[in-house]
């Protein structure tokens, strides 16, 4: 908008109200076809500082709000995953108690058979007693084997369920971490986009057409840590440039703030 105002002031308007493309001095036939703007900034220092602080404050408020929303969502999902894990543990413990009850019943039955075998052996002859004791021993061994089998199967099932829940919990944690990193990257992209939009197309064009020393001073005055500006003709190594941008975007906020403090 400021560039248009300056061009209008230099070239003037034609009959249709559009900015003329040239301005001619009839005295010496000097023909002006273009006007370059070296810098655009408020004259009043307090106005310039207030404008810069307002833009930075708006971007920081938006970034903090998005970070808080992402953090709350991650905490909510983590609590839901922990709740499911606790419910599954309680269910496993109930099933284990049922299996222990069945095991105790089998042990009682085995002891009853053993006592009956001894009573019958005392009442009958030695051979009959030996036969009964042998049958009782076989039955007791079978009961013990069945009880051990049930106990082993119960323990294996409990371990399997616990392992499955642990793997599911770890998977949920990894998903939450990936989503958190993605949201942080989106926040950084949105922050940079908002900064570019707040500067305006004309300001960026002015920076691109200015000299390198003036670009550095202007960007430092706007609070920009890094930027890539090209005139469209100079080749750029996009691989190294993209790695730099991605590394900065994926850096955790605490490390990025510490790095900014060291640079300043």
Steps between C-alpha positions, in 0.01 A plus 500: 500500500786739584669415168178587314474835680859592409452396134180707486685800641781468244315395181155644569165363375363481146145586385373156620640546852785248451865561583702605196790277398744785412570865585665733246687830553451699179790738586768233453285209369581297817265197517449323839360144468552347845533595866683277750417520870803450721317492833154548651465573871304737729668832567411497870726260698228429757252413225754267337575325833130468586420352158779241531397404856134463396587261216730291721245491785221382268719222361610390849140491629388286205798265542445457876130428446572231241770344720264489801228333290743238369636435851152457651396259224816290551441486877137397450595215268773386736256487791252299291773249411600465865135450599458218248821339627382516863160351412669215317727433799197481731325263261810278485520490878133393522560220252810392691298480824242279328774267383652488850159406641474212252851392598411494871187295426712245312746483790216441750359228279843339475541503879154348541587216264825445687322477836239262359775278362671476839171414676420226252855360523470464879165318468604257227787257469856607424467418128173686477656786691797511263267501201289779644808702594637450148175618345488791743860591413420491129192714550691738722779531245244561228333770709831664579600492135166655404541766767854581384379516140221742592738712706757512220237585238360773725844655548578483128169664413557774755849567365371504142225749581740717698746501209226589252382789717857621545560493123169678441592765756843553341337525157259764629789692655693492170192620309450784749868600472486503117180706505656738752807551277275549196290757684815683613623504138159630384514770769844611381383508137191698601717736704729563202197540268343755736829689515522512119138613474555770762798636303303521175595428139626852436737492798646164393545632144675803642734280704575284194594802290711665771870445566632222724605730788163672498320162490685386814419821689135499392447133593669552839273797561194282428620228741561236228775248591541351152355547150555395139465776240583457130448696185401190299827490305758382754516116545422365850600166654145391596619185678717684756246783528212257570709317760564830679133594503386154612762484774387834639130411474539165677721636781315491838385847619729493809814429291397755237455771764841415651659515154338840432639631830853383410475659152386831648 
